[in-house]
């Protein structure tokens, strides 16, 4: 269901043909990079956080990690990830398939500047056996992001 929801969202932007389905797991950055023959930095990982009572997604290059001091400066609070068992209910996709497409209406999306190091990136598409090939411009349009942030090491 999450995959269909994400793919239908991408169809609104005429990007559904960019979706790639795998027979094997692409839940981790390494698995996705291996399946695609891509660098880990080209895999766009989408991380789920709580900022107060707000649900937030941060999409970043797969080879980067959250920098706690940068995060705190940006969001005025410590980084608090959504517990794994709550991600699907709160975001609309389960861990391993979280992406900024077809998510719950009350989720806020931010894009980390680390993505700009790559001309093409591959976020998941709603499940742990998918990806979608996008340019940064396509990601900006389809993700309905709120802002660019700099919260990674």
Number of C-alpha atoms within 10 A of each C-alpha: 10 20 24 13 17 25 21 16 20 24 14 10 11 12 18 17 11 15 19 15 17 13 8 12 15 23 19 18 22 17 17 28 18 13 15 18 9 15 17 22 21 26 30 31 29 25 21 27 21 18 16 12 7 11 19 22 25 23 28 29 27 24 17 17 13 16 13 15 15 17 17 13 12 13 13 12 14 16 18 11 15 19 13 10 10 13 19 18 10 19 25 24 26 19 22 21 26 30 32 31 25 23 23 15 8 11 18 21 24 22 26 21 15 23 24 15 12 14 11 18 27 28 28 31 31 28 23 23 21 23 28 24 23 19 15 17 10 16 25 16 11 20 20 13 18 11 11 16 18 17 23 19 12
